[in-house]
Amino acid sequence: MHTDSGRGSVDAVTEKHRLWSRILADELITRLNSDAKFKKLASKLDETIQLRCLDTPEGTDVAASYKVTHGNAELVEWDERPSPAPFRSDALDKKKFLARTTAPYGVWVKLDTGEFGVIDAILSPHYKFEGAKLKILRNIRSFQRISEISQTIDKRY
């Protein structure tokens, strides 16, 4: 498995980073963990989800796994490889992940720019959702908050 351990701060650089870059994923975690609303909404969660982005502008696929434990978020895995990445054909490990979503980069851009919301994405034919749908829906406000916070991070598309 290829992982990138490079970390940084969005504020430490002047160049905007691309959506679906490791530095923005790390910044999202920092902001989630300092957001009282997210902490309250996710206070009962103890789950790991995986988000996958296909065909970034740099020609890569990305799989990011996030663990949310009682209101605290952690990026537990970042796997970025040239498209098409071998993980595209991996079956969902339901023992490891509550859910997994897979979508092309353009769908993630629409979600991040607010062109459509989390529910719209789930209903989109270009957004593949796998896993415990009822449990995700019961906690949808937590996942909507993640999207809201992501939207506040300065980035390029």
Rosetta blueprint (number, residue, H / E / L):
1 M L
2 H L
3 T L
4 D L
5 S L
6 G L
7 R L
8 G L
9 S L
10 V H
11 D H
12 A H
13 V L
14 T L
15 E L
16 K L
17 H L
18 R E
19 L L
20 W L
21 S L
22 R H
23 I H
24 L H
25 A H
26 D H
27 E H
28 L H
29 I H
30 T H
31 R H
32 L H
33 N H
34 S L
35 D L
36 A H
37 K H
38 F H
39 K H
40 K H
41 L H
42 A L
43 S L
44 K L
45 L L
46 D E
47 E E
48 T E
49 I E
50 Q E
51 L E
52 R E
53 C E
54 L E
55 D L
56 T L
57 P L
58 E L
59 G L
60 T E
61 D E
62 V E
63 A E
64 A E
65 S E
66 Y E
67 K E
68 V E
69 T E
70 H L
71 G L
72 N E
73 A E
74 E E
75 L E
76 V E
77 E E
78 W E
79 D E
80 E E
81 R E
82 P E
83 S L
84 P L
85 A L
86 P H
87 F H
88 R H
89 S H
90 D L
91 A L
92 L L
93 D L
94 K L
95 K L
96 K L
97 F L
98 L L
99 A E
100 R E
101 T E
102 T E
103 A E
104 P E
105 Y H
106 G H
107 V H
108 W H
109 V H
110 K H
111 L H
112 D H
113 T H
114 G L
115 E L
116 F L
117 G L
118 V H
119 I H
120 D H
121 A H
122 I H
123 L H
124 S L
125 P L
126 H L
127 Y L
128 K E
129 F E
130 E E
131 G E
132 A L
133 K H
134 L H
135 K H
136 I H
137 L H
138 R H
139 N L
140 I H
141 R H
142 S H
143 F H
144 Q H
145 R H
146 I H
147 S H
148 E H
149 I H
150 S H
151 Q H
152 T L
153 I L
154 D L
155 K L
156 R E
157 Y L
